Amino acid sequence: MVTTERHLSTHDGAVRLAAMGGVIGPILFVILVVLGGALYEGYSHAGQKISELGGEGAQYAALQNLNFLMLGVLVTGFVWALARVIGPPYLGPVLIGVFGLSSSIANGLLPCDAGCRGETTVGLLHNITGLTGFVAAIVGMFVLARRWRSDPNWRSHVGFTRGAACVASTGLVWFVATQALDAQSLSGIAQRTFAGALLVWITVTAVRLTREASTADPRTSDSGTRATTASQANHGE
C-alpha cells in the first residue's frame, strides 16, 4: 500500500507539472511574438502572419522557430496531462495534440517562405501543417465541450470551451477569406483571432487542470479501490 501511495503521489506531481506547460507555453509564445515583432524592422502585427517572424528573410527567424518548438513541446505535455485526468475516450485530447505537433513543432521545423504564400515545398508544408493543426484543435474543443456536458467535474467549463471554439472558428474562416481575397492588410488580425482564442483556452484549461490534478485521479482511485477490495477478499478467503 505504501508503494502505491508513492506511485500515485509521483504521478499527480508529473500531471501537474505537465499541465503547467499549458499555462507557460501560450504566455511565453505571446511574449516572444511581441518581442520578435519589435525586432523585425517594419513588421506589422495587423497585416503579417506570425510565421513570417520565423520565415524566409526574417531577421531573427531562429527566435520564432524556437518559439514554435517550445510551444509544441509544452502543449503536448498539457495534452498528456489532460488525457490522464479526464480519461478515455481520448479523441478530444488527441485532436488538441495534433495542434501541438503539427501547428507548433512542425511549423518550427518547416519555416514558411516569403509572405507565407506556400510557393516553395517547405513553405507549402508549413501552411498545410499549420492549418491542419488549428482545424484539429477547434474540432477537439467542440468534442470536449460535448463530452463535458455530462461530466460534473467539467460541466462548468463547457460554455467557455464552446465559446472559444466558436471564436477560433470565426477567426479561421476570416483568415482563409483574407488569403482567398488577397486582403493581406487584415490577415494578421484574423490569424491572431483564432490563434489567440485557442491559446487562451489552453491557458485557462491548464489552470483548471492543475487544480483537478491536485485531487485524486478518479480512474486511478477507482482502480485502487477495486484492487484493495479484491486483495481484502483474497485475504479473507
N, C-alpha and C positions, 0 to 999 in steps of 0.2 A: 504493500500500500504506500509506503514511503517513496519507493521508486516511481510509482505512478504519479504521485503528487509533484515530485520534482520535474517529471517529464511535462506535466500539464503547465507548470509554472514557466518552464523554459519556452514551451510552445506559445503561451499567451504573450510572453515578452517579445518573441520573434514576430508575432502577428501585429502587436502594437508598433514595433519598430518599422515593419514593412508598411503599415497603414500610414505612418507619418510621412512616408515618401510621397503620398498623395497630397500632403499639405506643402511640403518643402519643394517638390518638383514644380508645380504650377507657379508658385510665388517666385522661385529662382528664375524660372523661364521668363516671366514678365520683366523682372529686373534686368536680365541680360538682353532682352529685346530692346528695352528702352535705352540701355547703355550702348548697344550696337547701333541703334538708330542715331544716337548722339555722335558716335564716332564716324559714321558713314556720311561723308560730306554730301549734302543735298538730298539726303534720304527723306521721303515723305511717308509717315505712318498712314496717312489717309489714302494715298494713291499707289503705294507699293506693297507688295506681299512680304510677309515675314521672312520667307525663304530667300528673298533677294539679299538679305543680310549675310547669308552664307553661300550665295550663288556666284556664278562666274563674274569676275570683275569686282567683287566686293572687297573693300579694303581690309576688313578683319573677318574674312569668311570662316576661319577656324573657330572663332569665338561662338558664332551662331550654330555651326555644325556640332560643336561640342555641347552646346546648349540643347540641341535636339537629342543627342545621345543620352545626356543626363536625365532629361525629362522622360525618355523612353524607359530607361532602367528603373527610375523611381516609380513611374506609373505601373510598370509591370509588377513591381513589388506590392504596390497598393492593390492591384487586381488579385494577386495571390492571397493577400490578407482578406479581401472581400469574399473570395470564394471559400476560404477556410471558415469564416464566421457565419456566412449565410447558408453554406452547404449546397448540395445539389438541388435542382438542376443547375448546371454551370453555364448555360447559354449566355446569360447577361454578362457575367464577368469575362467570359471568353471574347465576346464582341468588344468590350472595353479594352481588353488586352490587345486586340488587333490594332487599335489606335496606338498603343504604346510601341508595338513592334513595327507597324507599317508607317504611320504618320510621324513617328518620332525617330526611332532608331534607323529605319531605312532612309528616311529623309536626311539624317545626319551623314549617312554613308554615301548617299546619292545626291550631291548638291545640284540645285537647279541651274539651268543655263541663263543667259542674259534675259531679264524680264520674266523669267519662269514661263516661257512660252512653249516649252516642250519641243524645241526644234532640233535637239540632239537626243541621242539614245538615252544618255544618263538623265538629261533634263526631262524627257518624257516619262521615264521610270519614276523620277521624283514626283511628278504630278500625279501619276497613277497611284503610287503607294500612298501619297498624301490624301487623295480623295477617298481611296478605299478605306483608310483608317478612320476618317471622320464619319463617313457613312455608317460604318460598322458601329462606331461609338454611339451615334444618335439612335440607331436601331436598338443597341444594347440598353440605352436609357429607357426607351419605351418598354422593352422586355422586362426590365427590373421594376418599372413603375407598375406594370400589370401584375407581376408576381407579388409585389409587396402589398397590394391591396388586401390580401388575405393573411398577411404576416403582422401580428400585433406589435412586434418589435420595430417594424419599419414602416408601418402604415402611415405615420405622420410625415414620412419623407416622400410619399407618393406625389403629392401636389407639386413640390419643389422639383422633383425629378422630371415629371411630365412637363412642367413649365420650362425648365432648362432645355429639354429636348425640343420643344416647340420653337424656342428662340433660336437654338442651333440650326434647326431645320430651315427656318425662315432665312437666317443669315447665309446658309449654304446655297439655297436657291437664288438669293440675291447675288451672291458671289459668282455663281455659274452664269447668271444673266449678264453680269458686268463683263465676263470673258467673252460670251457669245456676241454681245453688242459692242465689244471693244471700248467699254466705258471705264478705262483704267483709273480715272481720277477718283473713283469710289471703291475700287477693288480692295484697297487696304482696310477701309472701314467695314466692308462686307465680310471680309475674311476674319477680322478681329471680332465681329459679332458672333459668328458661330464658334470660333476657337475660344473666345472669352467665355461663352456660355458653358462650353464643355469643361474648361479649366476651373471655373467657379464651382461647377457641380462636383468635380473630382475633389476639390479642396474641402467643400462643405461635407461631402460624403465621407471623406477620410477623417475629418474631425469626429464625426459621429461614430465612425468605425472604431476609432481608438477607444471610445467610451464603451462600445459593445464588446471589444476585445478585453476590456478590463473585467468583465463579468465572465462567469464560467461559460465555455462553449457548450450550447445545448446539445449538439450532436455528440461531443465528447462526454458530456455529463451523462447523457442517456446511455451511451455505450458503457461508461464506467459503472453506472447503476446496474445495468444488466449483468455486467461481468461480476460485480460484487455479489449480486443476488445468486447468480449461478454458482459462484465459489462457495457461498454460505450453504447453498443447497447440497453441493457436493460434500462439504464437510459434515453436513447434517446426516447424509447418507452413510 
